[in-house]
Amino acid sequence: MSSIDEFDTAPRLPVLPADYPGDGEWGKSPPAADERKLLEGPQNRGSEFLRVLRIALEFIRGFRRLHFVGPCVTVFGSARFTEGHPYYRLGRQVGAAIASEGFTVMTGGGPGLMEAANRGARETGGYSVGCNIELPHEQKPNPYLDTFVQFRYFFVRKVMLAKYSYAFVALPGGFGTMDEMFEIATLIQTGKIRDYPIILMGVEFWRPLTEFMQQRLVGAGTIDFEDYSHFLVTDSPEEAAAHIREAGMRKFGLRYRAKPRRRPFLFE
């Protein structure tokens, strides 16, 4: 077949081992009651204070671990596409093309298309980073990470995925991919981050969504055409990488240089 879109694109549901998650495994689910309490309104003042400290420590740990990873491109994508799927192959090509331009490839660190992008980066000699979230399923480590950080809270992880990146690539995915992609679009629209490129890989996969954005959202005036113009939709990893390089170097002034020096007295 000549096109990735001619293959079956139905998501593959994960099959969990009988002993999952097991003590100490990546992806071990946090106590559900504790996570729900965060969003259940006022709690005991002492527990609220301790939770704030835990959140602050999670931010600090993320900042310390990711300080030296270099300029990143964050790649979003489904955890449910396996190695034999053409979208997995596309993910590897995307990771390789980004790494070839000198960027670090950052993903959620899990399987599927996240693994594919990390794998492509590693196979090209690039640097590969994962920001994991503790979940009861899907988030197991992929073996192509040079650095990873594990987070309890989604919002902390989202900050890390945005903080270090100069472009964002969305491979085919579901709720999580679209949530992360539209959060970046909202941050750009509201001026909270600069107008970095957002690249949608897989023209046919994203076509219904891009048509909805153009015809409904722009048409109804709920977003401006300029908001939509931040998206590049393509099937070409090379085009995506060239677009990222152009934006990074000409628009935002990135230059190839040595990474920041580690400070031993800060235990780095």
Secondary structure, DSSP 4 states (H G I P E B T S, - for coil): ---GGGS--PPPPP---TT-S-TT-TTPPPPHHHHHHTTSS---HHHHHHHHHHHHHHHHHHHHHHTTS-SEEEEE--S---TTSHHHHHHHHHHHHHHHTTPEEEE---STHHHHHHHHHHHTT--EEEEEE--SSS-PPPS--SEEEEES-HHHHHHHHHHTEEEEEE-S--HHHHHHHHHHHHHHHTTSS----EEEE-HHHHHHHHHHIIIIIIHHTSS-HHHHTTEEEES-HHHHHHHHHHIIIIIS-----PPPPP-GGGT-
